[in-house]
Amino acid sequence: MGEDFRFKVNLGGMIEILSDHLYSSPDVYIRELLQNAVDAITGRRNWMNEQEEVGSFEGAVTLEIDEGSGLVFSDNGQGLTEEEIHQFLAIIGESSKRSLETGRIQSDYIGRFGIGLLSCFMVSDEIRMLTKSCKFKDSSVLEWCGKPDGTYTIREVSNSEAMDLAGTKVILRPKPGMEDYFTKERIERLINYYGMLLPFPIVIKQHGKSKQLNPTYLPWEGRKTNKQELLLFGQMMFEEQFFDCITFHSEAGNVSGVAFILNYAVLPSAKLSHRIYLKNMLLTENGNNLIPDWAVFTKCIVNATELRPTASREGFYADEMLEAAKDAIEDAMIDYIADMAERDSDQFGRFFRIHHLTLMSLALASPKLFQTLIDYFEFETTRGHMTGYDLRMSGEPLVYAPTEAKYKQLSQLFFAQDQLLINVSYVHSLDLLLRLGKVYELTVSAVEDWAIEDLMRDLSPEDADEGFEFLKRADRILKNYDCKAELKYFSPYNQPTFYLMDEQTLLKRQIAASKATADSMFHNMLDAFAADISNEMAATLYFNYNNPIVKKLVEVEQTDLLKTFIEILYVQALQIGGFSLHNNEMSMLNRNILTLMERGLSDV
């Protein structure tokens, strides 16, 4: 058998790991001191219960601040014996919360890894601790002094500092550059941030004055909830006013809290800060694993007692318990919205107007809420803005244009014939419309599935004969613009032409516009893109034979004059369809207008 050796830990390297990788900021030294105090108070209460001691015990934490120069952090918890000091403060990874029988951390403790006190080395070159164990009536007061090089001393003290000590005092002095972490303003802010929900008083002392910082109870638990009090509490915690609030509770993880609804709109992609607590101690502002992704219109305060923290105690382990707690929070929010829509239409109307964008995501994520919310969402259509309720009650097929360009191109034609066309180019509009069709068994289809010619009528045989030669000549003129001509009857009669192109032709047009302003490198790239697009003509300029201009145009025999008019109508059709003009098209329009002006002036 070979000799057994023990691992050795470089404490300086361990502190570097804590500061650079495990903890997000030196601020956490206050959190770790608070956390150790909470566990010490819990330990004393548990020990008293085991001993069946008579009498109540009220935990308390006191912080005495020497502005910018020092901090004395005291708790009246269980304290440590000398044996426990050697075991728990000298062995990295050991914890005083661990059961000696099972080796497991007991569930009513916050700390789990026995490294919290080391965080004080991030702000101080020495940790001085006075402690007295509650386990023995004649326990001595012990002083432990630790340094970042891994050395420490222990001695008994009996001076005035030790008199009346019950529990533990941690005494710190700032190392150079860390004085800001020892000011009353900063320490008070950190106490409010990390320990506002702790169930025992936290008192700050300075210059002979004392101030209790926390209320020592959860405002949403233990008594009848007062919504106005909750909203004031939320305003104090987040420093803003809220629209309303929602309380929730999950048996899984013993999670409870309140979601405050913002008074202003945020983007669906927003990442807001929450206050997530473990056993009343702040754990994280990141609610990604606990707050539903769609609930970006809320800021939440959550307290859990049974969820499992990560090593840094800045998040929870993802497990079934966490997922169940998240489901409970989600259900509470959904029930609140559904109940508000049913019972308070005015309140719901205000809520919907503020948060309609994020509610779209919620409607798609929650089948339970879709039918409640869809009736309120608005869609742009050729009949003006219509709600989901209007669409499902219209009694006709729901035809949509998939892009803004396609909608602009077709809307005038649909509008003139009182045909419904829906613009779904806005965020979530298409998904909501398709879901509407599925839920209510309505016909929903893209406009490409319809023949646009269905909105037009073929010419009578007599009119077709009259227009035959015109079409041949118009085709030759429009060929230069990758376009063909058609003669139809359609509404409105005062619109002489209608221009229609497919997506491929639209893409070619966009590439041509980009080439006009691109440098040589991008010019070649755009040429390569254009080469992959079919050269087959897929654009049509429809001439409206109901229109008096077109009827007159059919009679024009002079080729150059006909070309001038057709090119002017072609550019007009592009503008009506919402297409931006290329430089050559604007030049062509100007040239033809100038030609007509010269003809008119020469006849005067």
MIRO-556719 format. One record per residue (C-alpha): residue in one letter; x, y, z; residue number from 0. Coordinates in steps of 0.25 Angstrom, whole numbers. Layout:
BEGIN
  residu      u      v      w  num
       A      X      Y      Z  NUM
...
***
This chain:
BEGIN
  residu      u      v      w  num
       M      0      0      0    0
       G      5     14     -4    1
       E      5     26      6    2
       D     -8     34      6    3
       F     -6     49      3    4
       R    -16     61      5    5
       F    -19     71     -5    6
       K    -14     85     -2    7
       V    -22     98     -6    8
       N    -15    111    -10    9
       L    -23    121     -3   10
       G    -18    132    -11   11
       G    -22    125    -24   12
       M    -36    121    -18   13
       I    -38    136    -15   14
       E    -35    139    -29   15
       I    -45    129    -34   16
       L    -55    135    -25   17
       S    -53    149    -30   18
       D    -51    146    -45   19
       H    -60    134    -47   20
       L    -70    130    -36   21
       Y    -75    144    -31   22
       S    -80    155    -40   23
       S    -75    167    -31   24
       P    -68    170    -17   25
       D    -82    174    -13   26
       V    -85    160    -10   27
       Y    -77    160      3   28
       I    -89    167      9   29
       R    -98    156      4   30
       E    -89    145      9   31
       L    -88    151     23   32
       L   -103    152     23   33
       Q   -104    138     18   34
       N    -95    132     29   35
       A   -103    141     40   36
       V   -116    135     35   37
       D   -111    121     36   38
       A   -104    123     49   39
       I   -118    128     55   40
       T   -125    116     48   41
       G   -114    107     55   42
       R   -117    113     69   43
       R   -132    112     67   44
       N   -130     97     63   45
       W   -121     94     74   46
       M   -130    100     84   47
       N   -142     92     79   48
       E   -133     79     80   49
       Q   -130     83     94   50
       E   -144     86     97   51
       E   -140     99    103   52
       V   -152    107    109   53
       G   -153    122    104   54
       S   -153    129     90   55
       F   -141    133     82   56
       E   -142    145     73   57
       G   -130    146     63   58
       A   -124    159     60   59
       V   -112    165     51   60
       T   -105    178     54   61
       L    -95    186     46   62
       E    -87    196     52   63
       I    -80    205     42   64
       D    -68    213     43   65
       E    -70    222     30   66
       G    -60    217     19   67
       S    -51    210     30   68
       G    -57    198     36   69
       L    -69    189     38   70
       V    -73    181     50   71
       F    -84    171     46   72
       S    -91    164     57   73
       D   -101    153     59   74
       N   -107    146     71   75
       G   -106    132     65   76
       Q   -100    119     69   77
       G    -86    123     69   78
       L    -74    113     67   79
       T    -66    104     76   80
       E    -50    104     74   81
       E    -52     90     68   82
       E    -63     95     58   83
       I    -54    107     55   84
       H    -43     98     51   85
       Q    -52     89     43   86
       F    -61     99     36   87
       L    -52    111     34   88
       A    -39    104     30   89
       I    -44     93     21   90
       I    -49     99      7   91
       G    -62     93      3   92
       E    -66     89     17   93
       S    -79     95     23   94
       S    -84     96     37   95
       K    -98     94     32   96
       R    -94     79     28   97
       S   -100     68     36   98
       L    -90     60     44   99
       E    -98     48     42  100
       T   -101     48     27  101
       G    -92     58     22  102
       R   -103     66     15  103
       I   -107     80     16  104
       Q   -119     82     24  105
       S   -131     88     16  106
       D   -133    100     25  107
       Y   -119    106     23  108
       I   -116    115     11  109
       G   -101    113     10  110
       R    -96    100      4  111
       F    -81    100      1  112
       G    -74    106     13  113
       I    -66    117      5  114
       G    -75    129      7  115
       L    -66    136     18  116
       L    -54    136      8  117
       S    -62    146      0  118
       C    -58    156     10  119
       F    -43    155      5  120
       M    -48    162     -7  121
       V    -49    175      1  122
       S    -40    173     13  123
       D    -26    167     16  124
       E    -31    161     29  125
       I    -43    155     34  126
       R    -44    156     49  127
       M    -56    148     56  128
       L    -60    147     70  129
       T    -70    136     73  130
       K    -76    129     85  131
       S    -83    116     83  132
       C    -97    114     89  133
       K    -95     99     91  134
       F    -88    101    105  135
       K    -91    110    116  136
       D    -77    113    119  137
       S    -72    114    105  138
       S    -60    124    103  139
       V    -60    135     94  140
       L    -51    132     83  141
       E    -43    141     73  142
       W    -40    135     59  143
       C    -31    144     50  144
       G    -30    139     36  145
       K    -21    145     25  146
       P    -21    143     10  147
       D     -8    135     10  148
       G    -15    123     17  149
       T    -10    126     31  150
       Y    -19    128     43  151
       T    -18    129     58  152
       I    -28    125     69  153
       R    -28    131     83  154
       E    -37    133     95  155
       V    -41    147     98  156
       S    -47    152    111  157
       N    -46    167    109  158
       S    -57    177    108  159
       E    -59    173     93  160
       A    -64    159     98  161
       M    -73    164    109  162
       D    -88    160    106  163
       L    -84    154     93  164
       A    -95    144     88  165
       G    -92    139     74  166
       T    -82    144     65  167
       K    -75    157     61  168
       V    -67    159     48  169
       I    -58    171     48  170
       L    -53    176     35  171
       R    -44    187     30  172
       P    -43    191     16  173
       K    -31    188      8  174
       P    -25    200     -1  175
       G    -35    203    -12  176
       M    -47    197     -5  177
       E    -51    208      4  178
       D    -64    211     -4  179
       Y    -69    197      1  180
       F    -69    202     15  181
       T    -78    214     14  182
       K    -92    215     20  183
       E    -99    218      7  184
       R    -93    206      0  185
       I    -95    196     11  186
       E   -109    201     14  187
       R   -112    199     -1  188
       L   -106    185     -1  189
       I   -114    181     11  190
       N   -127    186      5  191
       Y   -123    179     -8  192
       Y   -119    165     -2  193
       G   -126    164     11  194
       M   -139    172     10  195
       L   -148    160     12  196
       L   -140    154     24  197
       P   -150    150     35  198
       F   -142    157     47  199
       P   -137    171     49  200
       I   -125    176     42  201
       V   -120    189     49  202
       I   -109    199     44  203
       K   -102    207     55  204
       Q    -93    219     53  205
       H    -90    231     61  206
       G    -99    226     73  207
       K   -111    225     64  208
       S   -118    212     60  209
       K   -127    209     48  210
       Q   -135    196     45  211
       L   -135    194     30  212
       N   -145    182     27  213
       P   -159    180     30  214
       T   -157    165     35  215
       Y   -169    159     28  216
       L   -173    156     14  217
       P   -184    166     10  218
       W   -191    156      1  219
       E   -192    144     12  220
       G   -197    141     26  221
       R   -209    151     25  222
       K   -220    157     16  223
       T   -212    163      4  224
       N   -214    177      2  225
       K   -212    181    -12  226
       Q   -209    195     -9  227
       E   -198    192      1  228
       L   -192    182     -9  229
       L   -191    193    -20  230
       L   -184    202    -10  231
       F   -175    191     -6  232
       G   -172    189    -21  233
       Q   -170    203    -23  234
       M   -160    204    -11  235
       M   -152    191    -17  236
       F   -151    195    -31  237
       E   -152    210    -30  238
       E   -164    212    -40  239
       Q   -179    211    -40  240
       F   -187    199    -46  241
       F   -200    197    -53  242
       D   -204    185    -44  243
       C   -198    173    -37  244
       I   -201    158    -37  245
       T   -198    149    -25  246
       F   -194    134    -27  247
       H   -190    121    -19  248
       S   -184    108    -23  249
       E   -184     96    -14  250
       A   -172     91    -22  251
       G   -160     98    -17  252
       N   -169    105     -7  253
       V   -168    117    -16  254
       S   -176    130    -14  255
       G   -176    144    -18  256
       V   -182    155    -26  257
       A   -181    160    -41  258
       F   -182    175    -43  259
       I   -188    179    -56  260
       L   -181    190    -63  261
       N   -188    203    -66  262
       Y   -181    205    -80  263
       A   -178    196    -92  264
       V   -165    188    -94  265
       L   -160    180   -106  266
       P   -164    165   -106  267
       S   -148    163   -106  268
       A   -146    171    -93  269
       K   -139    165    -81  270
       L   -143    171    -68  271
       S   -137    170    -54  272
       H   -145    163    -44  273
       R   -142    160    -29  274
       I   -141    145    -27  275
       Y   -138    141    -13  276
       L   -134    128     -6  277
       K   -139    126      8  278
       N   -141    141      9  279
       M   -127    145      3  280
       L   -125    150    -10  281
       L   -120    140    -20  282
       T   -121    147    -34  283
       E   -127    157    -43  284
       N   -128    147    -54  285
       G   -142    141    -55  286
       N   -139    133    -68  287
       N   -141    119    -62  288
       L   -153    123    -53  289
       I   -161    134    -59  290
       P   -168    131    -72  291
       D   -161    136    -85  292
       W   -173    144    -90  293
       A   -175    151    -76  294
       V   -166    163    -80  295
       F   -177    173    -75  296
       T   -174    169    -61  297
       K   -163    171    -50  298
       C   -164    160    -40  299
       I   -160    158    -25  300
       V   -159    143    -23  301
       N   -156    135    -10  302
       A   -152    120    -10  303
       T   -148    111      1  304
       E   -146     98     -5  305
       L   -140    101    -19  306
       R   -126     97    -20  307
       P   -116    108    -22  308
       T   -103    107    -31  309
       A    -89    108    -25  310
       S    -88    123    -27  311
       R   -102    124    -21  312
       E   -106    133    -32  313
       G   -116    124    -39  314
       F   -124    111    -37  315
       Y   -121     97    -43  316
       A   -130     94    -54  317
       D   -138     82    -49  318
       E   -153     77    -49  319
       M   -156     85    -36  320
       L   -151     98    -43  321
       E   -159     94    -55  322
       A   -172     92    -47  323
       A   -170    105    -39  324
       K   -169    112    -53  325
       D   -182    106    -57  326
       A   -189    110    -45  327
       I   -184    125    -47  328
       E   -188    124    -61  329
       D   -202    119    -58  330
       A   -204    130    -48  331
       M   -201    141    -58  332
       I   -210    134    -69  333
       D   -222    133    -59  334
       Y   -220    147    -55  335
       I   -221    152    -69  336
       A   -233    143    -73  337
       D   -240    148    -60  338
       M   -237    162    -63  339
       A   -242    161    -77  340
       E   -255    155    -72  341
       R   -258    163    -60  342
       D   -252    177    -62  343
       S   -252    181    -77  344
       D   -247    195    -74  345
       Q   -235    191    -67  346
       F   -232    180    -77  347
       G   -234    190    -88  348
       R   -223    199    -82  349
       F   -214    187    -79  350
       F   -216    182    -94  351
       R   -213    196   -100  352
       I   -199    196    -92  353
       H   -195    182    -94  354
       H   -201    177   -107  355
       L   -188    174   -114  356
       T   -183    164   -103  357
       L   -198    159   -101  358
       M   -196    154   -115  359
       S   -185    145   -111  360
       L   -193    140    -99  361
       A   -205    137   -108  362
       L   -197    128   -117  363
       A   -190    122   -105  364
       S   -203    119    -97  365
       P   -215    112   -104  366
       K   -223    115    -91  367
       L   -222    130    -93  368
       F   -222    130   -109  369
       Q   -237    131   -110  370
       T   -237    142    -99  371
       L   -227    151   -106  372
       I   -229    148   -121  373
       D   -242    156   -121  374
       Y   -234    169   -117  375
       F   -222    168   -126  376
       E   -223    178   -139  377
       F   -220    174   -153  378
       E   -218    184   -164  379
       T   -227    181   -176  380
       T   -234    187   -188  381
       R   -246    190   -179  382
       G   -238    197   -169  383
       H   -233    192   -156  384
       M   -240    179   -152  385
       T   -239    172   -139  386
       G   -238    157   -138  387
       Y   -253    157   -134  388
       D   -257    165   -146  389
       L   -249    155   -155  390
       R   -255    142   -149  391
       M   -269    148   -150  392
       S   -267    153   -165  393
       G   -272    140   -171  394
       E   -263    140   -182  395
       P   -249    134   -186  396
       L   -237    141   -179  397
       V   -228    145   -190  398
       Y   -214    151   -186  399
       A   -202    157   -193  400
       P   -189    152   -187  401
       T   -181    164   -189  402
       E   -183    179   -188  403
       A   -179    181   -203  404
       K   -189    170   -207  405
       Y   -200    177   -199  406
       K   -197    191   -204  407
       Q   -197    185   -218  408
       L   -210    178   -217  409
       S   -218    186   -207  410
       Q   -224    197   -216  411
       L   -229    186   -225  412
       F   -236    178   -214  413
       F   -241    191   -207  414
       A   -247    196   -220  415
       Q   -255    183   -221  416
       D   -258    182   -206  417
       Q   -250    170   -205  418
       L   -243    166   -192  419
       L   -228    166   -192  420
       I   -220    165   -179  421
       N   -206    170   -177  422
       V   -198    160   -168  423
       S   -184    167   -170  424
       Y   -185    171   -155  425
       V   -178    163   -144  426
       H   -187    151   -140  427
       S   -198    155   -150  428
       L   -197    143   -159  429
       D   -196    133   -147  430
       L   -208    139   -140  431
       L   -216    139   -153  432
       L   -213    124   -156  433
       R   -216    120   -141  434
       L   -229    128   -143  435
       G   -233    120   -155  436
       K   -229    107   -148  437
       V   -236    110   -135  438
       Y   -249    115   -141  439
       E   -248    106   -154  440
       L   -248    117   -164  441
       T   -241    117   -178  442
       V   -228    125   -177  443
       S   -219    126   -190  444
       A   -208    134   -196  445
       V   -212    143   -207  446
       E   -203    135   -216  447
       D   -212    124   -216  448
       W   -223    132   -222  449
       A   -222    137   -237  450
       I   -222    152   -237  451
       E   -229    151   -250  452
       D   -241    146   -242  453
       L   -243    161   -238  454
       M   -243    165   -253  455
       R   -252    161   -265  456
       D   -248    157   -279  457
       L   -252    167   -290  458
       S   -264    164   -299  459
       P   -261    159   -313  460
       E   -263    173   -319  461
       D   -254    180   -309  462
       A   -243    169   -310  463
       D   -243    171   -325  464
       E   -242    186   -323  465
       G   -230    184   -314  466
       F   -223    173   -321  467
       E   -213    182   -329  468
       F   -211    191   -316  469
       L   -207    179   -308  470
       K   -197    175   -318  471
       R   -190    189   -319  472
       A   -191    190   -304  473
       D   -184    177   -302  474
       R   -172    182   -311  475
       I   -171    195   -303  476
       L   -172    188   -289  477
       K   -162    177   -293  478
       N   -151    187   -290  479
       Y   -156    187   -275  480
       D   -157    171   -274  481
       C   -172    173   -274  482
       K   -184    169   -283  483
       A   -197    175   -285  484
       E   -212    171   -283  485
       L   -225    177   -285  486
       K   -236    175   -275  487
       Y   -248    181   -268  488
       F   -246    184   -254  489
       S   -250    194   -243  490
       P   -248    205   -240  491
       Y   -251    210   -253  492
       N   -242    223   -251  493
       Q   -229    214   -249  494
       P   -224    212   -263  495
       T   -214    202   -260  496
       F   -210    191   -250  497
       Y   -195    186   -249  498
       L   -193    172   -243  499
       M   -180    165   -241  500
       D   -176    152   -234  501
       E   -166    151   -223  502
       Q   -154    147   -232  503
       T   -156    159   -241  504
       L   -158    168   -228  505
       L   -144    162   -224  506
       K   -138    165   -237  507
       R   -143    180   -236  508
       Q   -137    181   -222  509
       I   -124    176   -227  510
       A   -124    186   -238  511
       A   -127    197   -229  512
       S   -115    193   -220  513
       K   -106    192   -231  514
       A   -108    206   -234  515
       T   -101    211   -221  516
       A    -92    199   -218  517
       D    -77    199   -220  518
       S    -69    190   -229  519
       M    -68    178   -219  520
       F    -83    178   -216  521
       H    -86    181   -230  522
       N    -80    167   -234  523
       M    -87    160   -222  524
       L   -101    166   -226  525
       D    -98    161   -241  526
       A    -96    147   -235  527
       F   -109    148   -228  528
       A   -116    153   -240  529
       A   -110    142   -249  530
       D   -118    131   -240  531
       I   -131    138   -243  532
       S   -139    133   -255  533
       N   -140    143   -267  534
       E   -154    138   -270  535
       M   -163    150   -270  536
       A   -173    150   -258  537
       A   -178    164   -258  538
       T   -191    169   -264  539
       L   -196    183   -267  540
       Y   -211    182   -267  541
       F   -219    192   -275  542
       N   -233    195   -270  543
       Y   -242    196   -282  544
       N   -253    202   -273  545
       N   -244    214   -272  546
       P   -246    226   -282  547
       I   -231    228   -283  548
       V   -228    214   -287  549
       K   -240    214   -297  550
       K   -234    227   -304  551
       L   -220    220   -303  552
       V   -224    208   -311  553
       E   -228    218   -323  554
       V   -214    224   -323  555
       E   -207    221   -336  556
       Q   -194    228   -335  557
       T   -184    219   -329  558
       D   -175    229   -323  559
       L   -187    236   -316  560
       L   -192    222   -312  561
       K   -179    219   -306  562
       T   -179    232   -298  563
       F   -192    230   -292  564
       I   -190    215   -288  565
       E   -177    218   -282  566
       I   -184    229   -273  567
       L   -195    220   -269  568
       Y   -184    209   -266  569
       V   -177    218   -256  570
       Q   -190    223   -250  571
       A   -194    208   -248  572
       L   -181    206   -241  573
       Q   -184    218   -232  574
       I   -198    213   -229  575
       G   -193    199   -225  576
       G   -183    205   -215  577
       F   -170    202   -223  578
       S   -159    212   -222  579
       L   -154    217   -235  580
       H   -140    214   -241  581
       N   -132    226   -247  582
       N   -135    221   -261  583
       E   -150    221   -259  584
       M   -150    235   -253  585
       S   -142    240   -265  586
       M   -151    233   -274  587
       L   -163    240   -267  588
       N   -157    253   -268  589
       R   -153    251   -283  590
       N   -167    247   -287  591
       I   -173    259   -279  592
       L   -164    268   -286  593
       T   -167    262   -300  594
       L   -182    264   -297  595
       M   -179    279   -293  596
       E   -171    281   -306  597
       R   -182    275   -314  598
       G   -193    284   -307  599
       L   -185    297   -309  600
       S   -182    294   -323  601
       D   -197    293   -326  602
       V   -199    307   -319  603
***
